[in-house]
């Protein structure tokens, strides 16, 4: 039971062209999105991050390898953190990072100011895909987790997902001089935005069902795995 979102976009409107993927994506979206907590990988004292209200999202790539194993991903997280601190940041700059298995890993967390776009971090959630995507495409699991996480952020913070500016590649931010998040991710952004709109509408429908049936419902599941 998927309701239309603002602008009349239906979450299954494009299912005729990609029925199997859409079916699987909807099935997966009915489960809470697991987010691996910062405590699972971090070995440093956590700074006091400034709070913010998210209004848009920026996609990055980490320009590292693309691990799929838990331990390898956590080691890469610490590598990214050390690199960012070495550049003068107070911690890892991204709010969330997604590894090659689609594991969503908490960096700074969602509603805090990051350090991922110069002079444009307030209100801007940084989501980074582990890997370098100049010549290769992110794994399907990474794409799905990005769509689900971005949809969750848009739904939770009432971000206007009908505005294409709600989801940008790093290089699209004003003043940015970078090839991040890579050519392949940039090529995919229009389709990713459509998938995020569908995800946001689906979350709204699930929430409406839960209210009508007077049952508890949550779109995310924090885990320390």
Secondary structure, DSSP 8 states (H G I E B T S, - for coil): -----GGG--TTTTTTTSHHHHHHHHHHHTS-EEEE-GGGT--S------B----EEEEEE-SS----SHHHHHHHHHHHHHHHHHTT-SS-S-SEEE-TT--EEESS-TTB--SSSTT--TTEEEEEESS--SSS---HHHHHHHHHHHHHHHHHTT--TTSGGGEEEGGGSTT----TT-HHHHHHHHHHHHHHHHHHHHHHHHHHHHHHHT----SEEEE--
